[in-house]
């Protein structure tokens, strides 16, 4: 895993979300798509989830900027098996969460905002936010 943050504290910050029945994997990735830290149930490929999540966020950012809508704050991808949510965390990091079911956008935003606060607190220079 990467050298960002303190690994034990970072893992502890991610773990509460994994305890929810609907969550399959939680990843902190660099904006380059490389896995920094992650935890999952039995099926999530964390490195692939990190890379795909960052790619999805980059694509959404290009779409919103082209449409004059500003920066993307969160991207959700709904699939037949559930949902993937991607949220920028700092200038260099992104949170990616894989769900086994679809959640309402308000509930999802609440969960990711709480997780972002916990994870950001473990990172060096934690005053940097997006």
C-alpha positions in Angstrom: 0.0 0.0 0.0 1.0 3.6 -0.4 2.8 5.9 2.0 0.0 8.5 2.4 -1.4 8.8 5.9 -0.8 6.5 8.8 -1.8 2.9 7.6 -3.4 1.7 10.9 -5.4 5.0 11.4 -6.3 5.0 7.7 -7.7 1.4 7.8 -9.6 2.2 11.1 -11.1 5.3 9.3 -12.4 3.1 6.4 -13.6 0.1 8.5 -16.9 1.6 9.8 -18.4 1.9 6.4 -17.5 -1.7 5.5 -19.6 -2.9 8.5 -22.7 -1.8 6.6 -24.4 -4.8 4.9 -24.7 -2.9 1.6 -20.9 -2.1 1.4 -18.6 -4.4 -0.5 -15.4 -2.4 -0.7 -13.9 0.9 0.4 -10.8 2.4 -1.3 -8.6 5.4 -0.9 -6.8 6.0 -4.2 -4.4 8.5 -5.5 -5.6 10.7 -8.3 -3.3 8.6 -10.5 -5.6 5.6 -9.9 -3.2 3.7 -7.7 -4.5 2.1 -4.5 -3.3 3.7 -1.3 -5.5 1.7 1.2 -8.6 -0.3 0.9 -10.7 -2.9 2.6 -13.4 -5.2 1.2 -15.7 -8.2 1.6 -14.9 -11.3 -0.4 -15.4 -10.1 -4.0 -13.9 -6.7 -4.5 -10.7 -6.2 -6.6 -9.4 -3.2 -4.7 -6.7 -2.2 -7.2 -9.2 -2.3 -10.1 -11.8 -0.5 -8.1 -9.3 2.3 -7.4 -8.2 2.7 -11.0 -11.8 2.5 -12.4 -13.1 4.9 -9.8 -10.5 7.6 -10.6 -11.1 7.1 -14.3 -14.9 7.5 -13.8 -14.3 10.7 -11.8 -12.0 12.1 -14.4 -14.5 11.4 -17.1 -17.3 13.0 -15.1 -15.1 16.1 -14.5 -14.6 16.5 -18.2 -18.3 16.2 -18.8 -19.3 18.7 -16.2 -16.6 21.2 -17.2 -17.5 20.9 -20.9 -21.1 21.6 -19.9 -20.1 24.6 -17.8 -21.4 23.0 -14.6 -18.2 23.2 -12.6 -16.2 20.5 -10.8 -17.8 17.1 -10.1 -18.3 16.6 -6.3 -19.4 13.0 -6.4 -20.0 10.4 -9.1 -22.3 7.4 -8.8 -22.5 4.5 -11.2 -25.5 2.3 -10.9 -25.2 -1.3 -12.1 -27.4 -4.3 -12.0 -25.6 -5.5 -8.9 -25.4 -2.3 -7.0 -23.6 1.1 -7.0 -20.1 2.5 -7.1 -19.6 6.0 -5.6 -16.5 8.1 -6.1 -15.7 11.3 -4.2 -12.7 13.6 -4.3 -11.1 13.8 -0.9 -8.0 16.0 -1.2 -6.1 17.4 -4.1 -4.3 14.1 -4.4 -6.8 11.5 -3.1 -10.2 10.0 -4.0 -12.6 7.8 -2.1 -14.3 4.9 -3.9 -17.0 2.8 -2.4 -18.7 -0.3 -3.9 -22.2 -1.1 -2.7 -24.2 -4.3 -3.3 -27.4 -2.3 -3.5 -28.6 1.1 -4.6 -28.9 3.8 -1.9 -30.7 7.1 -2.1 -28.5 10.0 -3.0 -29.0 11.9 0.3 -28.1 8.8 2.3 -25.1 8.1 0.1 -23.8 11.7 0.3 -24.2 11.6 4.1 -22.2 8.3 4.4 -19.4 9.6 2.1 -19.2 12.9 3.8 -18.8 11.2 7.2 -16.2 8.8 5.8 -14.3 11.7 4.1 -14.0 13.6 7.4 -12.6 10.5 9.2 -10.1 9.6 6.4 -9.0 13.2 5.8 -8.1 13.5 9.5 -5.5 10.7 9.0 -3.7 12.3 6.1 -0.7 14.6 6.3 -1.7 18.2 5.7 -5.3 17.2 6.6 -6.5 20.8 6.2 -6.4 20.4 2.4 -10.0 19.7 1.2 -12.1 19.5 -1.9 
